[in-house]
Amino acid sequence: MSPMKQHRMSGAEIVLKALVDQGVEVVFGYPGGAVLPLYDELFKQNHIRHVLTRHEQAAVHAAEGYARSTGKVGVVLVTSGPGATNAVTGLLDALLDSVPLVCLSGQVPTQLIGTDAFQEADTTGITRPCTKHNYLVKDVENLAGVIHEAFHVARTGRPGPVVVDLPKNVQVAEGAYIQAHEVKHKSYRPPVKGDAAAIERAVEMIAAAKKPVFYCGGGVVNSGPEACAKLTELVRVTGYPITLTLQGLGAYPGSDKQFLGMLGMHGTYEANLAMHGCDVMVAIGARFDDRVTGNVKGFAPGAKIIHVDVDAASINKNVRVDLPIVGDAGSVIDDMLAVWKGKGLSPDAEALGQWWRQIETWRARKCLAYAASDTVIKPQFAIERLYAATKDRDTYITTEVGQHQMWAAQHYRFEAPYHWMTSGGLGTMGYGFPSAVGVQVAHPDSLVVDISGDASFMMNMQELATVVQYGLAVKIFILNNGFMGMVRQWQELLHGSRYSQSVNEAQPDIVKLAAAFGMTGLRVDKPADLDATIARMIETPGPVLVDVHVDPAENCFPMIPSGAAHDNMLLGELVGGHGPKVTAAGKGLV
Amino acid sequence: MTQNETIETHTVAVLVDNEAGVLGRVIGLFSGRGYNIESLTVSEVDHHECLSRINIVTTGTPMVIEQIKAQLGRLVPVHKVRDLTSEGPSVQRELALVKVVSTGDRRVESLRIADIFRARVVDSTNESFVFEIVGKTGKLDAFIRLMEPLGLTDVSRTGVAAIARGADSL
């Protein structure tokens, strides 16, 4: 095909056409000088909707919420310089939590690159360690191919964010368009199928286990709802216990009796002790993060570990495993089920019965119990009541970062994937509200609740204008304790309760704040009024800001303190009081 | 779960697309994750396919070495990663240009040692030599050490180029 015969179009037109061909329905962004040709092209078409956030960081989190609640690639559009640097936190958040994004950034014209031009930043340099991959497109003839490739890289293998930096002169230059199927990458080949022999050995190990545990994470969710259904089938045919990571919640039904709850630093007593005491650990799509393992020296001392992950670099990174399998979680689980059924395997019923009896004694500690109160709202109680009021609806939950996030993970139960959006790896305060914006855009008729904290909310509260502008019915449920609660909890544990800068003074009047933005605001401070307030929040059309005044002194337990292993948990006072002291070495850990 | 904590030195060859920023990705990976680079060489090796080869000499525990290879392997423009140390024998060569400024006995002695090491004189004035020496890293280290008391002023080393012995190709 001679280039002369092809239809020529501007770079901006090429970008829009490529987005449409990639199935993009919505873009989250913020305009600026270096992306004006792209915004003009957006203006002229009706296929793609643009949602204007009030900060580029929020645009990225919104795209994350969109992506994680749909399984599609989230798309962001920001300008050069400060637009791109504001996006960096969101990009790293997406990288650590494996969220597929394509972020288009404007750049100064190619002839000005390197001259410290107005709003110039070395965007590919800055975002290189914050993205799965990035591109600077200097020639309009490469543009269509790069956009298609960016989507392919973002969504396949271990998903992640991809930046495409677009100099302004490339946006206006004329070039040829090519279709996605014409693009073949020279080196990028993400694995899918796991090694058959390894899978067979894994299944034999699983069948022979006496004290097994499944430990699964966000990789299963990323593999899709079908992979989650297959995981559920595998766990049920074996009858084995399963624990999920923070990102894995929803991959297996949260109210099922084989589910031990979340594991890790604020995981349940039964999940962590099952991990510590197991003889065979089946890790699928989980990355042995330090928040999960605690002290790796004391991690699962008697376990043979099978690790399934699509990212070879996640295997043997923090913990040495016995049987690595590189492959997509869904594909490998499928193959495991086929081997299990093909060989007519069954678990060691006697050993399993004994193991479950042991687990039930741990479960009987009721580690999530807390002292109920009829005078002050306990934050755990607030989550429980929110769960009771929303569990029979199509509800999506996002969170910020801190105590409220851990209480949400502990006390809200997720039955299906794609319904839980939280910042795990990067721990980004201010993630939840803009993320909820993206979730609500993707699911306009569903109930979307951002479980928030009073400190986190302030980090991206400018998005109130966004939800009002688009009539997005996001419910922001603030557990207001007047502190940066998790910071305060650590200061109590490690620094003699010296609350250095963790007290939230000069808090805004949340109800008036809502009114100022033209939306509904509610306040509740008595346990007796909580249910009615939650009901009003749900019934009120449009966005609602809810200020839930909770017990300011409450802390989040169980907790594995820094430097300790899974069998060394701090428990709440109601559950038998306190465990280990933090060691001097632990004090230096995060 | 016993972990072998001995520190090993490995030479890793990486075939990459010769595109802007690719070396930055590799170097950034090492600095960002706290891995060591003892030596690094990079040059285009296939102009038609636009491929460059990066040779990296690195140190770490076996678990860290495996991690380095896995991390390199998941960079998008990386085609192949080979551990030349663990995957059979390899040839490793480095070139150094060594400037020695001296007169009299020290000048004569430097020339004599250069002869022993089969270093070539590639530049000469009345008071200086520039020697070119090719060999394994250890040989270059030894030569440079011997030149130190003889008026050594400048050293320029290429870093290690390495290739597997035998018929196998990258």
Chai-1 contact restraints between the chains, C-beta under 6 A:
chainA,res_idxA,chainB,res_idxB,connection_type,confidence,min_distance_angstrom,max_distance_angstrom,comment,restraint_id
A,T124,B,G21,contact,1.0,0.0,6.0,A-B,restraint_1
A,R128,B,G28,contact,1.0,0.0,6.0,A-B,restraint_2
A,P129,B,G28,contact,1.0,0.0,6.0,A-B,restraint_3
A,P129,B,G32,contact,1.0,0.0,6.0,A-B,restraint_4
A,H133,B,V76,contact,1.0,0.0,6.0,A-B,restraint_5
A,V153,B,V76,contact,1.0,0.0,6.0,A-B,restraint_6
A,S187,B,H79,contact,1.0,0.0,6.0,A-B,restraint_7
A,Y188,B,V76,contact,1.0,0.0,6.0,A-B,restraint_8
A,A312,B,A70,contact,1.0,0.0,6.0,A-B,restraint_9
A,A313,B,A70,contact,1.0,0.0,6.0,A-B,restraint_10
A,A313,B,Q71,contact,1.0,0.0,6.0,A-B,restraint_11
A,A313,B,R74,contact,1.0,0.0,6.0,A-B,restraint_12
A,N316,B,E66,contact,1.0,0.0,6.0,A-B,restraint_13
A,K317,B,Q67,contact,1.0,0.0,6.0,A-B,restraint_14
A,R320,B,M1,contact,1.0,0.0,6.0,A-B,restraint_15
